[in-house]
Amino acid sequence: MGRSLVVEADGGSRGNPGVAGWGAVVLDGATRELLHEGCAPLGQASNNVAEYTGLIEGLRAAQGIDPAADVHVRMDSKLVVEQMSGRWKIKHEDMRRLALVARDVVADISRAGGSVTFEWIPREKNKLADALSNRGMDGVTLSRLVGEAADDTTVAEAVDEVVDPAPSGTAAPVGVGPDLGTPTRILLVRHGVTDFTAQGRLDGRGGADPSLNASGRSQAAAAGRAAAHLLGDTPARLVTSSLTRAIETGAAIAEATGLEPVVDPDWDEQNFGDWDGASVAELVREDPEALRALRNDPTYARPGGETHEEMAERVLAAFDRCVAAGGITVVVCHRKPIMAVLAHLLQMPHETIWRLAAAPGSLTAVEVWADGNASVAFTNRT
């Protein structure tokens, strides 16, 4: 069981839509001690956007204090509480997108062993968050971890200490709040199987580099048909790792979609060094401690190989290039690079990444907005 935390969040808009801002606090669930407070302007936005943003930022602040916390959210927005509790439908696209972001954070907390519950409260019981949201509408940006030894400083006084308001008579800066436009979409495809895959052998970027076998070619063709169905006539790019199995899978997708593949070696599988080609079953018997280190320690590398951290660094650099390009990119790569991207977007600790499945020939889709928010649309679809 994690720590007990309370998030109180709010948002507002002067005009609806108009000059908007959000505010949130995190309190100790047992002592009601103030642990974190934050607020920010959102430019031109609606009340609902501001309230959802306050929720998201409050949850993230709680997650930063304890990723496995039991979080109780208190808000005076009946709409947000009922929608997040699953009792009301979400019809508006902006609300649907923000609810997905909030649910992603809730899922992260749940996966870490925590929980999130929601409670509606009247506005007069949400004064801390309400005061901060008004400061956000005034142009104040604040994110402050108060810590365990909070003094007697009031929230308003604390905000006054660190305010950076917009000049008097001006609106809060536009573009600070959530991006509600079209996201960049990345479709991650794992290559089809090789004989090494079927035999349970490690196969990294420094190994034998086998071709697809008959089953792998069938999986590649199926992935091509699925990608063509998803893309339709929408323009897209196609990128593959430099390893043969990815290039061959990419060729099948290119045939189905008409896209021209481009090779980026930063999407290659991890280099397993002297273990490339080794049977995992044999390693379990002969060197189980080293195998556990390779699986669980992100800084461990075999002689001649690379660590998980080194692999993730180059993969995420390649991912950032795809995001920067905008539009849609289909990337044909490998299991660990797909895990690295998902773990990065979901902020998952290394010890939990093996819970992410990516079967041979499977498709995983992610969406990234200009403000840095992201959504995992689906995973491991075959």
Phi, psi and chi 1 to 4 in degrees:
 res  aa     phi    psi   chi1   chi2   chi3   chi4
   1 MET       -  135.3  178.0 -178.4  -69.3      -
   2 GLY   -87.5 -174.4      -      -      -      -
   3 ARG   -71.6  148.3 -177.4  173.9 -177.7  177.7
   4 SER   -87.4  120.1  174.9      -      -      -
   5 LEU  -128.1  151.9  -61.2  175.5      -      -
   6 VAL  -120.0  128.8  172.9      -      -      -
   7 VAL  -108.0  125.2  168.7      -      -      -
   8 GLU  -115.7  124.0  -65.9 -179.5   -7.7      -
   9 ALA  -134.6  155.0      -      -      -      -
  10 ASP  -158.5  168.0 -160.1    7.1      -      -
  11 GLY  -158.4  158.3      -      -      -      -
  12 GLY  -154.4  165.5      -      -      -      -
  13 SER  -144.7  127.2  173.1      -      -      -
  14 ARG   -90.3   87.5  -65.9  166.6 -177.8  162.2
  15 GLY   132.7  -33.7      -      -      -      -
  16 ASN    44.7   76.5 -162.8   27.3      -      -
  17 PRO   -81.4  150.4   28.7  -34.8      -      -
  18 GLY  -170.0 -156.0      -      -      -      -
  19 VAL   -67.6  119.0  175.3      -      -      -
  20 ALA  -120.8  160.4      -      -      -      -
  21 GLY  -161.4  162.2      -      -      -      -
  22 TRP  -126.6  161.1   63.0  -91.6      -      -
  23 GLY  -148.9  148.4      -      -      -      -
  24 ALA  -156.0  148.0      -      -      -      -
  25 VAL  -129.5  153.8  -64.1      -      -      -
  26 VAL  -118.4  127.9 -178.1      -      -      -
  27 LEU  -118.0  150.7  -51.3  171.7      -      -
  28 ASP   -67.1  130.1 -175.9  -81.5      -      -
  29 GLY   -66.8  -26.4      -      -      -      -
  30 ALA   -90.6  -42.6      -      -      -      -
  31 THR  -103.1  -12.5   66.5      -      -      -
  32 ARG    65.8   17.6  -58.5  -69.1  -65.4  178.0
  33 GLU   -67.2  136.3 -180.0 -178.4   17.2      -
  34 LEU   -72.3  123.9  178.6   64.7      -      -
  35 LEU  -109.9  -33.8  -58.1  177.1      -      -
  36 HIS  -152.4  144.9 -174.7  -82.0      -      -
  37 GLU  -140.9  145.4   55.5 -165.3    1.0      -
  38 GLY  -156.2  154.7      -      -      -      -
  39 CYS  -161.5  161.8   64.8      -      -      -
  40 ALA  -166.5  153.4      -      -      -      -
  41 PRO   -77.3  158.0   28.4  -33.2      -      -
  42 LEU  -124.6   10.3  -67.8  173.6      -      -
  43 GLY    67.8 -140.6      -      -      -      -
  44 GLN   -88.6  116.6  -62.8  -71.0  -47.1      -
  45 ALA  -158.0  168.7      -      -      -      -
  46 SER   -89.6  166.5   69.1      -      -      -
  47 ASN   -56.6  -43.7  -84.1  -32.7      -      -
  48 ASN   -64.9  -41.2  -69.0  -22.8      -      -
  49 VAL   -61.5  -43.0  165.2      -      -      -
  50 ALA   -65.1  -41.1      -      -      -      -
  51 GLU   -67.0  -43.0  -72.7  163.3  -17.0      -
  52 TYR   -63.9  -38.4 -102.3  111.4      -      -
  53 THR   -64.8  -40.7  -55.3      -      -      -
  54 GLY   -59.1  -41.8      -      -      -      -
  55 LEU   -60.8  -50.2  166.5   64.3      -      -
  56 ILE   -59.0  -47.2  -67.7  165.1      -      -
  57 GLU   -67.8  -35.2  -62.6  -58.7  -28.1      -
  58 GLY   -65.5  -42.7      -      -      -      -
  59 LEU   -63.3  -41.3  -73.8  172.3      -      -
  60 ARG   -64.5  -38.0  -73.9  173.0  172.9  163.8
  61 ALA   -64.7  -42.6      -      -      -      -
  62 ALA   -62.7  -41.1      -      -      -      -
  63 GLN   -61.7  -36.4 -170.3 -179.7   31.3      -
  64 GLY   -67.5  -30.4      -      -      -      -
  65 ILE   -76.3  -43.6  -66.3  169.4      -      -
  66 ASP  -154.3  107.9 -176.8   -9.2      -      -
  67 PRO   -60.7  -22.0  -21.6   32.6      -      -
  68 ALA  -109.8   27.3      -      -      -      -
  69 ALA   -70.6  154.9      -      -      -      -
  70 ASP   -92.8  106.3  -67.8  -46.6      -      -
  71 VAL  -104.0  128.7 -178.0      -      -      -
  72 HIS  -110.8  115.7 -174.8   59.3      -      -
  73 VAL   -94.6  129.5  177.0      -      -      -
  74 ARG  -120.7  122.8  -67.5  158.4   46.3   91.1
  75 MET  -141.9  152.0  -62.8 -176.8   67.9      -
  76 ASP   -94.0    7.6   59.0   50.8      -      -
  77 SER   -91.4  104.2  169.7      -      -      -
  78 LYS   -60.6  -37.4 -170.4   77.3  167.7  176.4
  79 LEU   -59.3  -52.4  175.4   78.8      -      -
  80 VAL   -64.6  -44.6  173.0      -      -      -
  81 VAL   -61.8  -45.3  168.3      -      -      -
  82 GLU   -69.6  -38.4  -66.7  -61.5  -42.6      -
  83 GLN   -68.4  -42.9  -72.5 -179.8  -16.1      -
  84 MET   -69.6  -25.6  -70.7  -59.0  -60.7      -
  85 SER   -81.9   -7.1  -59.5      -      -      -
  86 GLY    84.2   10.6      -      -      -      -
  87 ARG   -92.6  -23.2  -68.7 -174.5  -71.2  -92.0
  88 TRP  -115.7  142.9  -71.6    6.1      -      -
  89 LYS   -74.8  154.1  -68.2 -177.3  178.7  180.0
  90 ILE  -109.7  108.8  -53.1  174.8      -      -
  91 LYS   -96.9  -33.4  -62.3  179.4 -179.4  179.8
  92 HIS   -80.5  134.7 -163.3  -78.0      -      -
  93 GLU   -61.6  -41.1 -175.5   61.0   33.9      -
  94 ASP   -60.2  -43.5  -68.9   -8.6      -      -
  95 MET   -67.1  -37.7  -62.7  -54.8   98.2      -
  96 ARG   -62.2  -42.3 -168.7  176.0  -62.8  118.2
  97 ARG   -66.1  -44.8 -152.6  -85.7  -71.9  178.8
  98 LEU   -67.8  -36.6  -70.9  167.5      -      -
  99 ALA   -63.1  -36.3      -      -      -      -
 100 LEU   -64.2  -41.2  -75.4  172.5      -      -
 101 VAL   -61.8  -46.7  174.5      -      -      -
 102 ALA   -61.4  -41.7      -      -      -      -
 103 ARG   -68.3  -30.2  -74.8  168.5 -179.9  165.0
 104 ASP   -62.2  -42.4  -76.7  -15.0      -      -
 105 VAL   -66.9  -41.6 -176.5      -      -      -
 106 VAL   -59.0  -43.2  170.2      -      -      -
 107 ALA   -63.8  -39.8      -      -      -      -
 108 ASP   -59.7  -44.5  -74.1  -13.9      -      -
 109 ILE   -64.4  -42.3  -66.2  170.3      -      -
 110 SER   -64.3  -41.9  -62.2      -      -      -
 111 ARG   -63.7  -30.4  -86.4 -169.7  -69.0  -93.1
 112 ALA   -79.0   -4.7      -      -      -      -
 113 GLY   107.1    1.8      -      -      -      -
 114 GLY   -95.2 -164.0      -      -      -      -
 115 SER  -154.1  160.7   62.9      -      -      -
 116 VAL  -136.5  127.2 -179.6      -      -      -
 117 THR  -124.0  160.1   55.4      -      -      -
 118 PHE  -127.4  143.9  -66.5   88.5      -      -
 119 GLU  -142.0  132.1  176.6 -168.9    1.8      -
 120 TRP   -83.4  137.3  176.2   83.0      -      -
 121 ILE  -132.1  152.8   56.4  173.7      -      -
 122 PRO   -68.6  157.4   20.7  -30.3      -      -
 123 ARG   -57.0  -35.9 -179.1  168.4  -64.7  -83.2
 124 GLU   -67.1  -15.0   58.7  -92.1   21.6      -
 125 LYS   -98.4    5.7  -67.9 -172.3  177.1 -179.0
 126 ASN  -120.4   37.5 -159.7   27.2      -      -
 127 LYS   -67.5  -36.0  -69.2 -178.2  178.2  178.9
 128 LEU   -63.0  -51.2  -65.6  179.1      -      -
 129 ALA   -67.4  -36.4      -      -      -      -
 130 ASP   -63.3  -42.9  178.7   68.6      -      -
 131 ALA   -63.2  -41.5      -      -      -      -
 132 LEU   -67.8  -38.0  -75.6  164.7      -      -
 133 SER   -64.7  -35.1   70.5      -      -      -
 134 ASN   -66.5  -36.5  -86.0  -76.3      -      -
 135 ARG   -66.1  -35.4  -60.3  -50.7  -63.1  -92.7
 136 GLY   -61.0  -42.7      -      -      -      -
 137 MET   -64.8  -25.3  -74.7 -178.1  -90.9      -
 138 ASP   -78.8   -5.6  -69.8  -22.6      -      -
 139 GLY   102.2    7.9      -      -      -      -
 140 VAL   -81.3  135.8  173.7      -      -      -
 141 THR  -117.5  124.8  -63.2      -      -      -
 142 LEU  -144.9  134.5  166.1   68.0      -      -
 143 SER  -145.5  106.8  179.0      -      -      -
 144 ARG  -135.5  120.8 -168.6  169.6   79.5  121.8
 145 LEU   -84.3  115.0 -174.1   64.6      -      -
 146 VAL   -79.2  -35.3  179.5      -      -      -
 147 GLY    92.7 -179.6      -      -      -      -
 148 GLU   -71.7  -32.6  -62.6  -62.7  -34.2      -
 149 ALA  -100.9   62.8      -      -      -      -
 150 ALA   -65.6  136.7      -      -      -      -
 151 ASP   -87.8 -165.2   57.7   21.9      -      -
 152 ASP   -88.1   10.6  -67.1  -29.9      -      -
 153 THR   -63.0  131.0  -57.2      -      -      -
 154 THR   -75.5  162.5   66.7      -      -      -
 155 VAL   -59.0  -45.4  172.1      -      -      -
 156 ALA   -61.3  -41.8      -      -      -      -
 157 GLU   -64.9  -39.9  -70.7  169.1  -18.8      -
 158 ALA   -64.0  -41.2      -      -      -      -
 159 VAL   -62.6  -42.6  172.3      -      -      -
 160 ASP   -59.6  -28.2  -74.5  -22.0      -      -
 161 GLU   -69.6  -25.8  -67.9  172.9    4.8      -
 162 VAL  -127.4   15.6  -67.9      -      -      -
 163 VAL   -66.3  148.3  -66.5      -      -      -
 164 ASP  -137.7   65.7 -177.0   18.5      -      -
 165 PRO   -72.7  158.2   27.9  -33.8      -      -
 166 ALA   -66.7  153.9      -      -      -      -
 167 PRO   -55.1  148.0  -24.5   33.2      -      -
 168 SER   -55.5  133.1  177.0      -      -      -
 169 GLY    86.1    1.7      -      -      -      -
 170 THR  -109.9  155.4   65.6      -      -      -
 171 ALA   -76.8  159.7      -      -      -      -
 172 ALA   -61.9  150.8      -      -      -      -
 173 PRO   -60.9  132.5   15.8  -25.5      -      -
 174 VAL   -76.6  142.8  176.2      -      -      -
 175 GLY    97.5   -4.2      -      -      -      -
 176 VAL   -76.4  -31.6  176.4      -      -      -
 177 GLY   -83.3 -170.4      -      -      -      -
 178 PRO   -60.7  138.7  -22.2   33.2      -      -
 179 ASP   -80.3  123.1  169.2   35.3      -      -
 180 LEU  -109.2   16.9  -58.3  176.5      -      -
 181 GLY   -86.0 -162.6      -      -      -      -
 182 THR   -78.2  126.6  -58.3      -      -      -
 183 PRO   -80.1  162.7   31.6  -36.2      -      -
 184 THR   -76.1  137.2  -64.7      -      -      -
 185 ARG  -118.3  132.2  -66.3 -176.2  167.4   92.3
 186 ILE  -120.6  122.9  -46.2  -67.5      -      -
 187 LEU  -104.1  110.4 -177.6   64.3      -      -
 188 LEU   -93.8  124.6  -60.3  163.7      -      -
 189 VAL  -119.1  125.3 -177.5      -      -      -
 190 ARG   -83.4  141.3 -173.5 -178.2  173.3 -170.6
 191 HIS   -60.6  162.4   62.5   82.1      -      -
 192 GLY   -73.4  172.7      -      -      -      -
 193 VAL   -77.2  153.4  -61.6      -      -      -
 194 THR  -116.9  177.3   68.7      -      -      -
 195 ASP   -62.4  -33.4  -73.0  -18.0      -      -
 196 PHE   -62.7  -42.2  -88.2   41.9      -      -
 197 THR   -59.9  -47.3  -43.4      -      -      -
 198 ALA   -63.8  -31.5      -      -      -      -
 199 GLN   -88.8   -1.1  -65.3  162.7    8.8      -
 200 GLY    68.8   41.4      -      -      -      -
 201 ARG  -105.9  143.0  -63.7 -175.7  178.0  -84.7
 202 LEU   -66.0  137.7  -69.6  174.2      -      -
 203 ASP  -145.1   88.9 -171.1   10.9      -      -
 204 GLY  -100.8 -166.7      -      -      -      -
 205 ARG   -75.1  -12.9   75.8 -173.6  -48.4 -160.0
 206 GLY  -106.2   13.3      -      -      -      -
 207 GLY   -99.5 -151.1      -      -      -      -
 208 ALA   -72.1  -21.2      -      -      -      -
 209 ASP    58.0   61.1 -163.8   19.3      -      -
 210 PRO   -72.7  161.6   28.9  -35.7      -      -
 211 SER   -86.5  167.8  -64.5      -      -      -
 212 LEU   -62.9  144.0  -61.2  174.9      -      -
 213 ASN   -91.0 -172.4   60.9   19.9      -      -
 214 ALA   -60.4  -42.5      -      -      -      -
 215 SER   -64.5  -38.9  -65.1      -      -      -
 216 GLY   -64.9  -38.3      -      -      -      -
 217 ARG   -66.5  -36.0  -70.2 -170.2  -68.7  -86.4
 218 SER   -66.3  -41.1  176.5      -      -      -
 219 GLN   -64.8  -39.1  -70.0  168.3  -25.1      -
 220 ALA   -63.8  -41.9      -      -      -      -
 221 ALA   -63.8  -41.0      -      -      -      -
 222 ALA   -64.7  -40.0      -      -      -      -
 223 ALA   -63.4  -37.6      -      -      -      -
 224 GLY   -62.5  -43.4      -      -      -      -
 225 ARG   -64.7  -40.3  -68.4 -168.1  -64.2  -88.3
 226 ALA   -65.7  -42.8      -      -      -      -
 227 ALA   -63.4  -42.0      -      -      -      -
 228 ALA   -62.3  -39.6      -      -      -      -
 229 HIS   -64.5  -42.7  174.6   72.8      -      -
 230 LEU   -68.6  -39.8  -72.9  170.3      -      -
 231 LEU   -77.2  -37.9  -65.8  174.2      -      -
 232 GLY    59.6 -128.6      -      -      -      -
 233 ASP   -97.5    7.9  -63.7  -32.3      -      -
 234 THR   -71.9  130.6  -53.4      -      -      -
 235 PRO   -60.4  144.7  -20.0   31.6      -      -
 236 ALA  -156.0  167.5      -      -      -      -
 237 ARG  -111.9  156.6  -67.9  170.3  -62.7  -82.0
 238 LEU  -127.7  121.6  174.4   59.3      -      -
 239 VAL  -123.9  140.4  176.8      -      -      -
 240 THR  -128.8  159.1   78.8      -      -      -
 241 SER   -69.2  177.2   88.9      -      -      -
 242 SER   -90.7    0.6   69.7      -      -      -
 243 LEU   -84.8  146.0  -59.2 -178.5      -      -
 244 THR   -55.6  -44.7  -60.3      -      -      -
 245 ARG   -62.9  -34.0   56.1 -165.4 -177.5  -83.4
 246 ALA   -74.6  -41.3      -      -      -      -
 247 ILE   -61.9  -41.7  -69.2  174.2      -      -
 248 GLU   -68.1  -39.3  -68.4  175.1  -14.8      -
 249 THR   -64.8  -40.8  -57.5      -      -      -
 250 GLY   -61.9  -34.9      -      -      -      -
 251 ALA   -64.5  -38.2      -      -      -      -
 252 ALA   -66.2  -38.7      -      -      -      -
 253 ILE   -68.1  -39.3  -66.2  173.6      -      -
 254 ALA   -61.2  -40.6      -      -      -      -
 255 GLU   -64.4  -37.9 -177.3  177.1   -3.4      -
 256 ALA   -78.2  -28.2      -      -      -      -
 257 THR  -109.2  -18.8   61.0      -      -      -
 258 GLY    80.5    8.3      -      -      -      -
 259 LEU   -81.3  152.6  -59.1  176.8      -      -
 260 GLU   -98.4  115.5 -174.9   69.8   28.3      -
 261 PRO   -72.8  144.7   24.4  -31.2      -      -
 262 VAL  -123.9  134.2  174.7      -      -      -
 263 VAL   -90.0  130.7  172.4      -      -      -
 264 ASP  -129.9  105.8 -176.6  -13.3      -      -
 265 PRO   -65.5  -13.4   19.8  -30.7      -      -
 266 ASP   -67.2  -14.5  -80.3  -12.6      -      -
 267 TRP   -88.9    4.3  -75.3  104.0      -      -
 268 ASP   -62.0  158.0  -72.6   -1.2      -      -
 269 GLU   -64.5  161.0 -179.1   58.9  -79.7      -
 270 GLN   -57.3  143.5 -176.4  177.2   -4.2      -
 271 ASN   -84.0  118.2 -171.7  -27.4      -      -
 272 PHE   -94.5    9.8  -60.9  118.6      -      -
 273 GLY    57.8 -129.6      -      -      -      -
 274 ASP   -70.2   -6.7   64.2  -16.5      -      -
 275 TRP   -96.0   -2.0  -86.6    2.5      -      -
 276 ASP   -59.6  125.2  -99.6  -47.8      -      -
 277 GLY    91.7   -8.4      -      -      -      -
 278 ALA   -73.2  147.7      -      -      -      -
 279 SER   -78.4  127.3  163.9      -      -      -
 280 VAL   -62.8  -38.3  174.2      -      -      -
 281 ALA   -60.5  -40.5      -      -      -      -
 282 GLU   -67.7  -40.0  -68.4  174.2    0.4      -
 283 LEU   -64.8  -34.9  -66.2  173.7      -      -
 284 VAL   -59.6  -39.1  168.7      -      -      -
 285 ARG   -78.8  -40.6  -68.4 -168.2  -60.0  -91.1
 286 GLU   -93.2  -32.8  -62.2  170.6    2.8      -
 287 ASP  -147.8   62.0 -157.2  -10.7      -      -
 288 PRO   -64.4  -33.4   22.8  -33.2      -      -
 289 GLU   -66.3  -43.7  -70.8  -59.6  -40.2      -
 290 ALA   -66.9  -35.8      -      -      -      -
 291 LEU   -65.3  -39.8 -175.4   60.4      -      -
 292 ARG   -63.7  -37.6  -92.3 -167.2  -68.7  -87.6
 293 ALA   -64.7  -42.5      -      -      -      -
 294 LEU   -61.5  -36.3 -179.0   67.4      -      -
 295 ARG   -78.4  -39.2  178.3 -175.9  175.9   92.5
 296 ASN  -107.1  -20.4  -61.0  -34.3      -      -
 297 ASP  -104.1  109.9 -176.9   -7.7      -      -
 298 PRO   -67.4  -10.3   24.4  -33.3      -      -
 299 THR  -102.7    2.9   65.7      -      -      -
 300 TYR   -89.1  136.2  178.6   84.7      -      -
 301 ALA  -136.5  144.9      -      -      -      -
 302 ARG   -76.0  156.2  -68.0  -59.4  -58.6  171.9
 303 PRO   -54.3  126.5  -27.8   35.5      -      -
 304 GLY    82.9   -1.0      -      -      -      -
 305 GLY  -108.9 -162.5      -      -      -      -
 306 GLU  -132.9  156.9   63.4 -177.7  -19.3      -
 307 THR   -77.5  165.3   67.5      -      -      -
 308 HIS   -60.5  -40.5  174.7   86.6      -      -
 309 GLU   -61.6  -40.5  -73.4 -177.0  -12.5      -
 310 GLU   -66.1  -42.1  -69.8  168.2  -22.8      -
 311 MET   -61.9  -47.2  178.2  -84.6  -60.9      -
 312 ALA   -63.1  -36.0      -      -      -      -
 313 GLU   -61.5  -45.9 -177.1  178.0    3.6      -
 314 ARG   -73.0  -36.1   60.2  173.0  167.4   79.4
 315 VAL   -64.2  -44.7  165.9      -      -      -
 316 LEU   -69.3  -28.1  -66.2  177.9      -      -
 317 ALA   -65.1  -42.2      -      -      -      -
 318 ALA   -65.3  -39.6      -      -      -      -
 319 PHE   -62.0  -43.7  177.3   73.7      -      -
 320 ASP   -61.3  -35.3  -73.9  -15.9      -      -
 321 ARG   -65.4  -39.0  -69.3 -165.9  -67.8  -87.5
 322 CYS   -65.7  -41.3  -69.1      -      -      -
 323 VAL   -63.8  -43.6  171.2      -      -      -
 324 ALA   -63.1  -29.0      -      -      -      -
 325 ALA   -71.9  -20.9      -      -      -      -
 326 GLY    72.5 -177.7      -      -      -      -
 327 GLY    66.3 -139.7      -      -      -      -
 328 ILE  -124.6  133.5  -58.8  174.3      -      -
 329 THR  -128.4  130.7  -57.1      -      -      -
 330 VAL   -96.4  124.6 -179.0      -      -      -
 331 VAL  -118.4  122.0  177.4      -      -      -
 332 VAL  -100.9  117.0 -174.5      -      -      -
 333 CYS  -147.3 -135.5   56.4      -      -      -
 334 HIS  -138.2  173.3  -49.8  -94.5      -      -
 335 ARG   -62.2  -51.7 -175.1 -177.8 -177.3 -169.3
 336 LYS   -66.5  -39.6  -70.1 -152.1   72.8  177.9
 337 PRO   -59.4  -38.6  -31.2   38.9      -      -
 338 ILE   -64.1  -43.1  -66.3  171.2      -      -
 339 MET   -60.0  -40.7  -68.9  163.9   61.8      -
 340 ALA   -63.2  -41.7      -      -      -      -
 341 VAL   -65.8  -47.8  169.4      -      -      -
 342 LEU   -64.3  -42.5  -67.5  177.0      -      -
 343 ALA   -62.3  -37.3      -      -      -      -
 344 HIS   -64.9  -47.4  167.4   67.9      -      -
 345 LEU   -69.2  -35.9  -65.5  179.7      -      -
 346 LEU   -91.6   -0.2  -62.2  173.5      -      -
 347 GLN    54.5   45.3  -59.0  177.7    2.4      -
 348 MET   -86.6  136.4  -66.6  176.9   63.7      -
 349 PRO   -67.7  154.1   22.7  -31.2      -      -
 350 HIS   -57.9  -35.7 -178.4   76.9      -      -
 351 GLU   -67.1  -10.5   57.7  -93.6   23.2      -
 352 THR  -108.1   -1.2   65.0      -      -      -
 353 ILE   -68.7  -23.0   64.7  170.6      -      -
 354 TRP   -72.1   -4.4  -69.2   99.8      -      -
 355 ARG   -77.8   -8.9  -60.6  174.7 -174.0  175.2
 356 LEU   -88.1  122.0  -63.6  167.2      -      -
 357 ALA   -95.7  141.4      -      -      -      -
 358 ALA  -148.9   87.8      -      -      -      -
 359 ALA   -71.3  156.1      -      -      -      -
 360 PRO   -55.9  132.4  -27.3   36.7      -      -
 361 GLY    79.7    5.0      -      -      -      -
 362 SER   -83.8  159.6   65.7      -      -      -
 363 LEU  -116.4  137.5  -80.3   64.1      -      -
 364 THR  -132.8  132.4  -67.0      -      -      -
 365 ALA  -120.9  134.8      -      -      -      -
 366 VAL  -129.4  154.3  -58.8      -      -      -
 367 GLU  -127.1  136.9  -60.2  175.9  -39.2      -
 368 VAL  -129.9  129.3 -177.3      -      -      -
 369 TRP   -97.0  164.9  -79.4  -96.6      -      -
 370 ALA   -64.4  -23.3      -      -      -      -
 371 ASP   -84.9    3.4   62.2    0.0      -      -
 372 GLY    95.7  -12.6      -      -      -      -
 373 ASN   -69.5  152.6  -79.3  -45.9      -      -
 374 ALA  -144.1  159.9      -      -      -      -
 375 SER  -140.4  136.3  174.2      -      -      -
 376 VAL   -92.2  107.4  178.6      -      -      -
 377 ALA   -72.7  -43.2      -      -      -      -
 378 PHE  -163.4  161.8   57.8   82.2      -      -
 379 THR  -135.8  153.3   65.3      -      -      -
 380 ASN    53.3   40.0 -162.2   34.6      -      -
 381 ARG   -87.7  125.7 -133.1  175.4 -114.1 -169.6
 382 THR  -121.5      -   57.5      -      -      -
